Amino acid sequence: MSYLDHTRPYNGKPLEYTLCLTVDECKLLLPVMKTALKRQQKLYEKYRDIQDSGEATTRQQTALMDAEAGVAYLEDAVEKAQELIKLFEK
């Protein structure tokens, strides 16, 4: 699993972080990642509802963007962990 950080370029390219996990570690972490994803989705829904009502402050709009980024990151992590488990379980 790797993560590209486009906010901090390294030699003109995005900085890339790589997380190395074994299949057993993925199996252990998958439920934790799914729980974190559910929490992040609830937080995103909360701030999206505030935004949709038209009463969001600047701070709440920033929190909405942060929550949206967190959901995207966690969805990607869960998907990659599931792919790794399926790949090596055959």
Secondary structure, 3 states (H helix, E strand, C coil): CEEEEEEEEECCEEEEEECCCCHHHHHHHHHHHHHHHHHHHHHHHHHHHHHHHCCCCHHHHHHHHHHHHHHHHHHHHHHHHHHHHHHHHC
